[in-house]
Amino acid sequence: MQPEDFKSFYNVSDDVYGRLVVYHKLLLKWQGAINLVSPKTVQESWSRHFADSAQVIKRLPEVGDAQKTLVDLGSGAGFPGLVVGIMRPDFDTHLIESDERKAQFLRTVSRETQANVTVHNERIERVEGLEPGFVSARALSDLSGLLGHCAGWSEFNADLKMLFLKGRSYEEELAEARTLYDFECEEFVSETSSESRLLFISNLIAR
């Protein structure tokens, strides 16, 4: 996928597209010093990372929803959280990343793109004061681990929604997670890989 294809497929404005191009340029610039993404995927960033992240936005509510705080776990290079922050500035997006260098990259991109995001350079369990309506994650841990991070938030917000990008082992991860938690899950085939899924999870309760 070329940048122009991304712009057309996701119907983004010239302004948003320009911000994403800045993001992409910074990704290429920083990749040499920090292993932000797999080197094998750098040249396919628009399809492997930006498009993969943009599909999350299709599962988010339109403007006017009461719960507009989104927390992205283990943001790394910013996928999908920073893409959401740029494409959906109406959301109050928080990126949690424990690695200082990656957190600095996220701050640099958010500053250069004027994205509506807050970067937390901290371990997930040590971040306080967040009350998310939505939680996202990509390539952080298995599903059981992700739900473990969200269980505390779900106790205080029964309407919490989780959107996780998972690879070909998603069925095994779902089976294991159901031994620890009760939850509802909608599966959507990934727009970038037929073997991957976007899991939309709700009504999470620890057993």
Sequence and secondary structure as in RCSB ss.txt:
>XXXX:A:sequence
MQPEDFKSFYNVSDDVYGRLVVYHKLLLKWQGAINLVSPKTVQESWSRHFADSAQVIKRLPEVGDAQKTLVDLGS
GAGFPGLVVGIMRPDFDTHLIESDERKAQFLRTVSRETQANVTVHNERIERVEGLEPGFVSARALSDLSGLLGHC
AGWSEFNADLKMLFLKGRSYEEELAEARTLYDFECEEFVSETSSESRLLFISNLIAR
>XXXX:A:secstr
  HHHHHHHTT  HHHHHHHHHHHHHHHHHHTTS  S GGGGGGHIIIIIIHHHGGGGGS  TT S  EEEEES 
TTTTTHHHHHHH TTSEEEEE   HHHHHHHHHHHHHHT SEEEE S GGG  S   SEEEEESSS HHHHHHHH
HHHHHH TT EEEEEE TTHHHHHHHHTTTEEEEEEEEE SS TT EEEEEEEEEE 
